[in-house]
Amino acid sequence: MLGLNKIKEAKAKADELKNNLEHMLFEEERENGMIQVAVNGNRKITKLKINESLLRVREGGEIEEKVQDALNTALGKAEFYAEQELKKLMPNIPGLNF
């Protein structure tokens, strides 16, 4: 039963981590802050702001690229952080790629 207790403990810690990640923000900006994005540690978009003046001076495709780049960078930061924290919590179990 000792193994089962360790698994239960690891699951409880992972659930706690997931809850904590909900409140962590990973932010990115582009175009000197005229594009702002934020995602939480669970990789959900929490903020997307585009300054209206940018819409008048840039083409739509260019703005979309900048937004996508900012979102991908923020999501990458969130994913990396979550993976590192999960590695600290989970036991080294073959087949689980943490």
C-alpha positions in Angstrom: 0.0 0.0 0.0 3.0 2.3 0.4 3.1 2.7 -3.4 -0.5 3.6 -3.6 -0.1 6.2 -0.9 2.8 7.8 -2.9 0.6 7.9 -6.0 -2.3 9.5 -4.0 0.2 12.0 -2.6 1.6 12.8 -6.0 -1.9 13.3 -7.4 -2.8 15.7 -4.6 0.3 17.7 -5.2 -0.4 17.8 -9.0 -3.9 19.0 -8.3 -2.5 21.7 -6.0 0.0 22.7 -8.7 -2.8 22.9 -11.3 -4.8 25.2 -9.0 -1.7 27.4 -8.4 -1.0 27.6 -12.1 -4.5 29.0 -12.6 -3.4 32.2 -10.7 0.0 32.6 -12.4 0.3 35.0 -15.3 2.8 34.9 -18.2 2.7 38.2 -20.2 4.1 39.3 -23.5 4.1 42.6 -25.3 4.8 43.6 -28.9 5.0 47.0 -30.7 6.1 48.8 -27.6 3.2 47.6 -25.5 0.5 48.3 -28.1 -0.2 44.6 -28.2 -0.4 42.9 -24.8 -1.3 39.3 -24.1 -1.3 37.2 -20.9 -2.0 33.5 -20.3 -2.3 31.7 -17.0 -0.2 28.7 -16.0 -2.9 26.4 -17.3 -2.3 28.0 -20.8 -5.6 29.9 -20.9 -5.6 33.3 -22.5 -6.5 35.9 -19.8 -5.7 39.1 -21.6 -5.6 40.3 -25.2 -5.3 44.1 -25.8 -4.6 45.8 -29.1 -4.3 49.6 -29.0 -6.7 51.1 -31.5 -4.1 53.4 -33.0 -2.1 50.4 -34.1 -5.1 49.3 -36.2 -4.9 52.5 -38.2 -1.1 52.3 -39.0 -0.5 48.5 -39.5 -2.0 46.0 -41.9 -4.3 43.3 -40.4 -1.9 40.5 -41.3 1.0 42.1 -39.6 -1.0 42.6 -36.4 -2.2 39.0 -36.5 1.4 37.8 -36.8 2.5 40.0 -33.8 -0.4 38.7 -31.7 0.3 35.1 -32.6 4.0 35.5 -31.8 3.2 37.1 -28.4 0.7 34.4 -27.6 3.0 31.6 -28.6 5.8 33.1 -26.5 3.6 33.5 -23.4 2.1 30.0 -23.9 5.7 28.6 -24.2 6.7 30.2 -21.0 3.6 28.8 -19.2 4.2 25.3 -20.5 7.9 25.3 -19.6 7.1 26.5 -16.1 4.3 23.9 -15.6 6.6 21.1 -16.8 9.4 22.1 -14.5 7.1 22.3 -11.5 5.5 18.9 -12.4 8.9 17.3 -12.7 9.6 18.3 -9.1 6.4 16.7 -7.8 6.1 13.5 -9.7 8.1 10.4 -9.0 10.2 9.0 -11.8 7.7 6.5 -13.3 8.7 4.9 -16.6 6.3 5.7 -19.4 5.2 9.1 -17.9 7.0 11.7 -20.0 7.3 14.5 -17.4 
